[in-house]
Amino acid sequence: MDDFGAGFNSYSYLKHFPVDILKIDGGFITNLHNDPVDQLLVKSMIDISHSLGKKTVAEFVEDRDTLKMLQDFGVDFVQGYLIGKPQRALPPKH
C-alpha cells in the first residue's frame, strides 16, 4: 500500500485490504529528525504494520540521520536519494 498515512482512512484500509508491504508517505519522512510528531506517527505506523505481519518501506530517505532513525524504529526497507537516484532504464540482468 503506497503513500500510507496520507489519507484519513489509512488504518481502516490497512485492516481490510490484503497488503503485504506498507510504504510510508514521504511527507512524514522528509523532516523526520526535526519533527517529534512525525517521529511518533512513523514509529506507530511501523509498529502497527509489524504487529499485523506486514513489512514497511519508508520513501524520501535522503540523509544518514533519517536512515539511522528509521533503522532504530525498525523499518524494513527504505527508498530515496541516499540509496540511489531514479534511473531512466532498469539495470541489465546478471
N, CA, C and O atoms as CSV, one atom per row, in Angstrom:
chain,resi,resn,atom,element,x,y,z
A,1,MET,N,N,0.857,-1.158,0.000
A,1,MET,CA,C,0.000,0.000,0.000
A,1,MET,C,C,0.912,1.232,0.000
A,1,MET,O,O,1.671,1.452,0.944
A,2,ASP,N,N,0.829,2.014,-1.049
A,2,ASP,CA,C,1.702,3.162,-1.257
A,2,ASP,C,C,1.174,4.392,-0.527
A,2,ASP,O,O,-0.034,4.519,-0.327
A,3,ASP,N,N,2.060,5.297,-0.129
A,3,ASP,CA,C,1.726,6.586,0.490
A,3,ASP,C,C,0.882,6.442,1.744
A,3,ASP,O,O,-0.046,7.221,1.962
A,4,PHE,N,N,1.196,5.452,2.569
A,4,PHE,CA,C,0.422,5.253,3.785
A,4,PHE,C,C,0.532,6.470,4.690
A,4,PHE,O,O,1.599,7.066,4.835
A,5,GLY,N,N,-0.580,6.820,5.287
A,5,GLY,CA,C,-0.638,7.959,6.187
A,5,GLY,C,C,-1.175,9.204,5.531
A,5,GLY,O,O,-1.505,10.167,6.224
A,6,ALA,N,N,-1.274,9.217,4.214
A,6,ALA,CA,C,-1.702,10.417,3.506
A,6,ALA,C,C,-3.217,10.598,3.524
A,6,ALA,O,O,-3.695,11.723,3.375
A,7,GLY,N,N,-3.970,9.543,3.699
A,7,GLY,CA,C,-5.426,9.627,3.681
A,7,GLY,C,C,-6.017,9.497,5.068
A,7,GLY,O,O,-5.345,9.060,6.002
A,8,PHE,N,N,-7.276,9.877,5.199
A,8,PHE,CA,C,-7.921,9.843,6.506
A,8,PHE,C,C,-8.266,8.436,6.966
A,8,PHE,O,O,-8.375,8.198,8.169
A,9,ASN,N,N,-8.440,7.506,6.053
A,9,ASN,CA,C,-8.857,6.156,6.422
A,9,ASN,C,C,-7.727,5.141,6.283
A,9,ASN,O,O,-7.990,3.953,6.097
A,10,SER,N,N,-6.499,5.578,6.370
A,10,SER,CA,C,-5.379,4.686,6.101
A,10,SER,C,C,-5.368,3.459,7.005
A,10,SER,O,O,-5.106,2.359,6.520
A,11,TYR,N,N,-5.639,3.604,8.295
A,11,TYR,CA,C,-5.631,2.450,9.186
A,11,TYR,C,C,-6.782,1.506,8.865
A,11,TYR,O,O,-6.646,0.290,9.000
A,12,SER,N,N,-7.899,2.054,8.447
A,12,SER,CA,C,-9.012,1.210,8.030
A,12,SER,C,C,-8.635,0.401,6.800
A,12,SER,O,O,-8.948,-0.786,6.717
A,13,TYR,N,N,-7.963,1.037,5.839
A,13,TYR,CA,C,-7.503,0.329,4.649
A,13,TYR,C,C,-6.537,-0.792,5.034
A,13,TYR,O,O,-6.625,-1.904,4.514
A,14,LEU,N,N,-5.637,-0.494,5.930
A,14,LEU,CA,C,-4.642,-1.477,6.353
A,14,LEU,C,C,-5.322,-2.701,6.966
A,14,LEU,O,O,-4.875,-3.834,6.783
A,15,LYS,N,N,-6.391,-2.457,7.684
A,15,LYS,CA,C,-7.118,-3.549,8.329
A,15,LYS,C,C,-7.874,-4.412,7.317
A,15,LYS,O,O,-7.955,-5.628,7.485
A,16,HIS,N,N,-8.427,-3.796,6.271
A,16,HIS,CA,C,-9.340,-4.512,5.386
A,16,HIS,C,C,-8.744,-4.973,4.056
A,16,HIS,O,O,-9.277,-5.900,3.446
A,17,PHE,N,N,-7.660,-4.360,3.590
A,17,PHE,CA,C,-7.093,-4.749,2.298
A,17,PHE,C,C,-5.952,-5.741,2.496
A,17,PHE,O,O,-5.177,-5.614,3.444
A,18,PRO,N,N,-5.844,-6.728,1.605
A,18,PRO,CA,C,-4.786,-7.734,1.736
A,18,PRO,C,C,-3.458,-7.205,1.178
A,18,PRO,O,O,-3.113,-7.477,0.028
A,19,VAL,N,N,-2.732,-6.466,1.979
A,19,VAL,CA,C,-1.432,-5.937,1.550
A,19,VAL,C,C,-0.330,-6.599,2.370
A,19,VAL,O,O,-0.537,-6.971,3.525
A,20,ASP,N,N,0.842,-6.741,1.757
A,20,ASP,CA,C,1.981,-7.344,2.439
A,20,ASP,C,C,3.013,-6.313,2.864
A,20,ASP,O,O,3.719,-6.493,3.857
A,21,ILE,N,N,3.092,-5.216,2.092
A,21,ILE,CA,C,4.102,-4.189,2.345
A,21,ILE,C,C,3.422,-2.830,2.398
A,21,ILE,O,O,2.601,-2.499,1.542
A,22,LEU,N,N,3.766,-2.060,3.395
A,22,LEU,CA,C,3.207,-0.730,3.575
A,22,LEU,C,C,4.316,0.302,3.333
A,22,LEU,O,O,5.350,0.268,4.001
A,23,LYS,N,N,4.104,1.214,2.386
A,23,LYS,CA,C,5.087,2.255,2.109
A,23,LYS,C,C,4.634,3.542,2.790
A,23,LYS,O,O,3.564,4.070,2.486
A,24,ILE,N,N,5.448,4.037,3.705
A,24,ILE,CA,C,5.122,5.232,4.483
A,24,ILE,C,C,5.335,6.462,3.621
A,24,ILE,O,O,6.393,6.635,3.016
A,25,ASP,N,N,4.321,7.316,3.568
A,25,ASP,CA,C,4.346,8.518,2.745
A,25,ASP,C,C,5.550,9.391,3.092
A,25,ASP,O,O,5.864,9.598,4.265
A,26,GLY,N,N,6.216,9.899,2.059
A,26,GLY,CA,C,7.410,10.718,2.228
A,26,GLY,C,C,7.187,12.005,2.993
A,26,GLY,O,O,8.136,12.574,3.531
A,27,GLY,N,N,5.951,12.476,3.053
A,27,GLY,CA,C,5.659,13.682,3.827
A,27,GLY,C,C,5.975,13.524,5.309
A,27,GLY,O,O,6.228,14.512,5.998
A,28,PHE,N,N,5.961,12.298,5.799
A,28,PHE,CA,C,6.312,12.033,7.189
A,28,PHE,C,C,7.816,11.839,7.372
A,28,PHE,O,O,8.318,11.863,8.496
A,29,ILE,N,N,8.531,11.649,6.265
A,29,ILE,CA,C,9.944,11.277,6.330
A,29,ILE,C,C,10.878,12.459,6.101
A,29,ILE,O,O,11.957,12.510,6.691
A,30,THR,N,N,10.485,13.408,5.257
A,30,THR,CA,C,11.412,14.459,4.812
A,30,THR,C,C,11.989,15.298,5.949
A,30,THR,O,O,13.109,15.793,5.821
A,31,ASN,N,N,11.276,15.475,7.043
A,31,ASN,CA,C,11.776,16.271,8.160
A,31,ASN,C,C,11.745,15.456,9.456
A,31,ASN,O,O,11.598,16.010,10.546
A,32,LEU,N,N,11.885,14.144,9.321
A,32,LEU,CA,C,11.697,13.229,10.444
A,32,LEU,C,C,12.585,13.549,11.639
A,32,LEU,O,O,12.116,13.547,12.777
A,33,HIS,N,N,13.858,13.824,11.392
A,33,HIS,CA,C,14.763,14.034,12.525
A,33,HIS,C,C,14.535,15.354,13.254
A,33,HIS,O,O,15.115,15.569,14.319
A,34,ASN,N,N,13.696,16.250,12.703
A,34,ASN,CA,C,13.398,17.525,13.368
A,34,ASN,C,C,11.965,17.629,13.890
A,34,ASN,O,O,11.625,18.613,14.546
A,35,ASP,N,N,11.129,16.647,13.616
A,35,ASP,CA,C,9.710,16.759,13.947
A,35,ASP,C,C,9.274,15.613,14.863
A,35,ASP,O,O,9.094,14.486,14.400
A,36,PRO,N,N,9.105,15.893,16.158
A,36,PRO,CA,C,8.730,14.838,17.098
A,36,PRO,C,C,7.369,14.202,16.803
A,36,PRO,O,O,7.160,13.029,17.110
A,37,VAL,N,N,6.450,14.956,16.217
A,37,VAL,CA,C,5.137,14.389,15.877
A,37,VAL,C,C,5.293,13.369,14.743
A,37,VAL,O,O,4.739,12.272,14.817
A,38,ASP,N,N,6.044,13.723,13.696
A,38,ASP,CA,C,6.306,12.766,12.625
A,38,ASP,C,C,7.007,11.523,13.163
A,38,ASP,O,O,6.721,10.409,12.724
A,39,GLN,N,N,7.915,11.706,14.101
A,39,GLN,CA,C,8.605,10.568,14.696
A,39,GLN,C,C,7.620,9.617,15.369
A,39,GLN,O,O,7.700,8.403,15.185
A,40,LEU,N,N,6.701,10.163,16.140
A,40,LEU,CA,C,5.688,9.328,16.803
A,40,LEU,C,C,4.798,8.616,15.790
A,40,LEU,O,O,4.498,7.432,15.942
A,41,LEU,N,N,4.379,9.341,14.761
A,41,LEU,CA,C,3.499,8.755,13.759
A,41,LEU,C,C,4.191,7.651,12.974
A,41,LEU,O,O,3.618,6.581,12.769
A,42,VAL,N,N,5.417,7.902,12.534
A,42,VAL,CA,C,6.156,6.903,11.763
A,42,VAL,C,C,6.424,5.666,12.615
A,42,VAL,O,O,6.239,4.539,12.156
A,43,LYS,N,N,6.856,5.874,13.841
A,43,LYS,CA,C,7.096,4.733,14.746
A,43,LYS,C,C,5.825,3.920,14.919
A,43,LYS,O,O,5.870,2.690,14.901
A,44,SER,N,N,4.680,4.599,15.089
A,44,SER,CA,C,3.423,3.861,15.265
A,44,SER,C,C,3.031,3.113,13.999
A,44,SER,O,O,2.520,1.996,14.080
A,45,MET,N,N,3.260,3.709,12.824
A,45,MET,CA,C,2.956,3.020,11.568
A,45,MET,C,C,3.780,1.745,11.430
A,45,MET,O,O,3.267,0.704,11.019
A,46,ILE,N,N,5.050,1.836,11.775
A,46,ILE,CA,C,5.933,0.673,11.694
A,46,ILE,C,C,5.492,-0.393,12.695
A,46,ILE,O,O,5.402,-1.571,12.349
A,47,ASP,N,N,5.220,0.014,13.921
A,47,ASP,CA,C,4.812,-0.936,14.959
A,47,ASP,C,C,3.505,-1.636,14.612
A,47,ASP,O,O,3.395,-2.853,14.761
A,48,ILE,N,N,2.530,-0.890,14.157
A,48,ILE,CA,C,1.233,-1.477,13.809
A,48,ILE,C,C,1.375,-2.412,12.610
A,48,ILE,O,O,0.809,-3.506,12.596
A,49,SER,N,N,2.130,-1.977,11.612
A,49,SER,CA,C,2.334,-2.828,10.437
A,49,SER,C,C,2.966,-4.153,10.828
A,49,SER,O,O,2.521,-5.219,10.401
A,50,HIS,N,N,4.001,-4.076,11.639
A,50,HIS,CA,C,4.673,-5.301,12.060
A,50,HIS,C,C,3.757,-6.188,12.891
A,50,HIS,O,O,3.798,-7.412,12.767
A,51,SER,N,N,2.935,-5.582,13.734
A,51,SER,CA,C,2.021,-6.391,14.550
A,51,SER,C,C,0.978,-7.099,13.691
A,51,SER,O,O,0.419,-8.115,14.104
A,52,LEU,N,N,0.713,-6.566,12.498
A,52,LEU,CA,C,-0.215,-7.189,11.560
A,52,LEU,C,C,0.495,-8.113,10.559
A,52,LEU,O,O,-0.129,-8.635,9.635
A,53,GLY,N,N,1.804,-8.306,10.756
A,53,GLY,CA,C,2.559,-9.207,9.892
A,53,GLY,C,C,2.966,-8.612,8.559
A,53,GLY,O,O,3.223,-9.344,7.603
A,54,LYS,N,N,3.027,-7.284,8.483
A,54,LYS,CA,C,3.364,-6.611,7.231
A,54,LYS,C,C,4.758,-5.987,7.322
A,54,LYS,O,O,5.216,-5.635,8.410
A,55,LYS,N,N,5.421,-5.853,6.190
A,55,LYS,CA,C,6.715,-5.175,6.097
A,55,LYS,C,C,6.483,-3.686,5.850
A,55,LYS,O,O,5.398,-3.280,5.434
A,56,THR,N,N,7.508,-2.879,6.108
A,56,THR,CA,C,7.397,-1.432,5.910
A,56,THR,C,C,8.523,-0.915,5.031
A,56,THR,O,O,9.646,-1.419,5.059
A,57,VAL,N,N,8.187,0.117,4.241
A,57,VAL,CA,C,9.138,0.834,3.393
A,57,VAL,C,C,8.962,2.316,3.688
A,57,VAL,O,O,7.834,2.807,3.723
A,58,ALA,N,N,10.047,3.028,3.899
A,58,ALA,CA,C,9.993,4.483,4.046
A,58,ALA,C,C,10.553,5.107,2.783
A,58,ALA,O,O,11.656,4.771,2.353
A,59,GLU,N,N,9.784,6.028,2.182
A,59,GLU,CA,C,10.265,6.710,0.981
A,59,GLU,C,C,10.857,8.061,1.356
A,59,GLU,O,O,10.671,8.539,2.475
A,60,PHE,N,N,11.572,8.674,0.416
A,60,PHE,CA,C,12.174,10.002,0.588
A,60,PHE,C,C,13.294,10.024,1.625
A,60,PHE,O,O,13.492,11.046,2.282
A,61,VAL,N,N,14.024,8.937,1.787
A,61,VAL,CA,C,15.156,8.912,2.715
A,61,VAL,C,C,16.346,9.538,1.995
A,61,VAL,O,O,16.855,8.992,1.016
A,62,GLU,N,N,16.782,10.694,2.496
A,62,GLU,CA,C,17.811,11.462,1.798
A,62,GLU,C,C,19.067,11.738,2.616
A,62,GLU,O,O,20.024,12.306,2.092
A,63,ASP,N,N,19.085,11.348,3.888
A,63,ASP,CA,C,20.283,11.598,4.695
A,63,ASP,C,C,20.461,10.492,5.729
A,63,ASP,O,O,19.527,9.760,6.055
A,64,ARG,N,N,21.685,10.394,6.231
A,64,ARG,CA,C,22.036,9.316,7.165
A,64,ARG,C,C,21.313,9.436,8.512
A,64,ARG,O,O,21.001,8.417,9.129
A,65,ASP,N,N,21.042,10.654,8.978
A,65,ASP,CA,C,20.318,10.821,10.239
A,65,ASP,C,C,18.924,10.215,10.151
A,65,ASP,O,O,18.471,9.547,11.081
A,66,THR,N,N,18.251,10.447,9.042
A,66,THR,CA,C,16.915,9.887,8.834
A,66,THR,C,C,16.990,8.370,8.729
A,66,THR,O,O,16.171,7.663,9.318
A,67,LEU,N,N,17.970,7.866,7.980
A,67,LEU,CA,C,18.141,6.425,7.853
A,67,LEU,C,C,18.362,5.786,9.225
A,67,LEU,O,O,17.739,4.772,9.541
A,68,LYS,N,N,19.227,6.359,10.028
A,68,LYS,CA,C,19.519,5.817,11.362
A,68,LYS,C,C,18.262,5.792,12.223
A,68,LYS,O,O,17.994,4.802,12.905
A,69,MET,N,N,17.495,6.868,12.194
A,69,MET,CA,C,16.270,6.932,12.984
A,69,MET,C,C,15.286,5.849,12.538
A,69,MET,O,O,14.676,5.173,13.367
A,70,LEU,N,N,15.140,5.693,11.233
A,70,LEU,CA,C,14.224,4.674,10.713
A,70,LEU,C,C,14.701,3.269,11.075
A,70,LEU,O,O,13.889,2.400,11.393
A,71,GLN,N,N,15.995,3.047,11.028
A,71,GLN,CA,C,16.534,1.747,11.435
A,71,GLN,C,C,16.230,1.495,12.911
A,71,GLN,O,O,15.851,0.387,13.289
A,72,ASP,N,N,16.396,2.516,13.738
A,72,ASP,CA,C,16.085,2.383,15.164
A,72,ASP,C,C,14.600,2.092,15.386
A,72,ASP,O,O,14.239,1.383,16.325
A,73,PHE,N,N,13.747,2.636,14.527
A,73,PHE,CA,C,12.301,2.389,14.621
A,73,PHE,C,C,11.927,0.998,14.121
A,73,PHE,O,O,10.843,0.503,14.428
A,74,GLY,N,N,12.815,0.359,13.350
A,74,GLY,CA,C,12.570,-0.992,12.866
A,74,GLY,C,C,12.030,-1.100,11.454
A,74,GLY,O,O,11.483,-2.138,11.082
A,75,VAL,N,N,12.174,-0.036,10.649
A,75,VAL,CA,C,11.692,-0.102,9.266
A,75,VAL,C,C,12.410,-1.237,8.526
A,75,VAL,O,O,13.570,-1.539,8.807
A,76,ASP,N,N,11.706,-1.854,7.582
A,76,ASP,CA,C,12.282,-2.991,6.853
A,76,ASP,C,C,13.084,-2.573,5.624
A,76,ASP,O,O,14.133,-3.151,5.339
A,77,PHE,N,N,12.593,-1.572,4.898
A,77,PHE,CA,C,13.230,-1.126,3.662
A,77,PHE,C,C,13.145,0.392,3.564
A,77,PHE,O,O,12.280,1.017,4.178
A,78,VAL,N,N,14.055,0.980,2.783
A,78,VAL,CA,C,13.998,2.423,2.520
A,78,VAL,C,C,14.204,2.681,1.033
A,78,VAL,O,O,14.806,1.882,0.317
A,79,GLN,N,N,13.684,3.825,0.594
A,79,GLN,CA,C,13.900,4.332,-0.752
A,79,GLN,C,C,14.309,5.789,-0.624
A,79,GLN,O,O,13.937,6.455,0.342
A,80,GLY,N,N,15.058,6.283,-1.574
A,80,GLY,CA,C,15.394,7.695,-1.582
A,80,GLY,C,C,16.772,7.960,-2.145
A,80,GLY,O,O,17.531,7.040,-2.449
A,81,TYR,N,N,17.081,9.243,-2.279
A,81,TYR,CA,C,18.346,9.652,-2.886
A,81,TYR,C,C,19.564,9.184,-2.116
A,81,TYR,O,O,20.639,9.063,-2.702
A,82,LEU,N,N,19.436,8.915,-0.816
A,82,LEU,CA,C,20.577,8.385,-0.071
A,82,LEU,C,C,20.974,7.015,-0.621
A,82,LEU,O,O,22.157,6.677,-0.657
A,83,ILE,N,N,19.995,6.239,-1.045
A,83,ILE,CA,C,20.231,4.893,-1.563
A,83,ILE,C,C,20.602,4.936,-3.042
A,83,ILE,O,O,21.518,4.237,-3.476
A,84,GLY,N,N,19.897,5.751,-3.813
A,84,GLY,CA,C,20.168,5.869,-5.242
A,84,GLY,C,C,19.142,6.748,-5.918
A,84,GLY,O,O,17.983,6.803,-5.507
A,85,LYS,N,N,19.570,7.424,-6.944
A,85,LYS,CA,C,18.666,8.288,-7.708
A,85,LYS,C,C,17.905,7.459,-8.735
A,85,LYS,O,O,18.416,6.448,-9.216
A,86,PRO,N,N,16.679,7.879,-9.078
A,86,PRO,CA,C,15.916,7.159,-10.105
A,86,PRO,C,C,16.695,7.101,-11.421
A,86,PRO,O,O,17.392,8.048,-11.784
A,87,GLN,N,N,16.569,5.999,-12.112
A,87,GLN,CA,C,17.252,5.782,-13.370
A,87,GLN,C,C,16.246,5.725,-14.517
A,87,GLN,O,O,15.085,5.368,-14.314
A,88,ARG,N,N,16.694,6.076,-15.715
A,88,ARG,CA,C,15.818,6.020,-16.902
A,88,ARG,C,C,15.515,4.588,-17.325
A,88,ARG,O,O,14.452,4.315,-17.883
A,89,ALA,N,N,16.442,3.679,-17.061
A,89,ALA,CA,C,16.276,2.291,-17.501
A,89,ALA,C,C,16.629,1.348,-16.354
A,89,ALA,O,O,17.366,1.704,-15.434
A,90,LEU,N,N,16.091,0.156,-16.436
A,90,LEU,CA,C,16.438,-0.863,-15.457
A,90,LEU,C,C,17.882,-1.306,-15.673
A,90,LEU,O,O,18.371,-1.306,-16.803
A,91,PRO,N,N,18.559,-1.678,-14.605
A,91,PRO,CA,C,19.919,-2.199,-14.802
A,91,PRO,C,C,19.870,-3.509,-15.576
A,91,PRO,O,O,18.855,-4.204,-15.540
A,92,PRO,N,N,20.947,-3.860,-16.275
A,92,PRO,CA,C,20.951,-5.125,-17.040
A,92,PRO,C,C,20.850,-6.321,-16.107
A,92,PRO,O,O,21.304,-6.271,-14.964
A,93,LYS,N,N,20.246,-7.403,-16.610
A,93,LYS,CA,C,20.143,-8.641,-15.847
A,93,LYS,C,C,21.517,-9.282,-15.743
A,93,LYS,O,O,22.345,-9.155,-16.646
A,94,HIS,N,N,21.747,-9.962,-14.647
A,94,HIS,CA,C,23.028,-10.678,-14.457
A,94,HIS,C,C,22.851,-12.128,-14.721
A,94,HIS,O,O,23.807,-12.896,-14.615
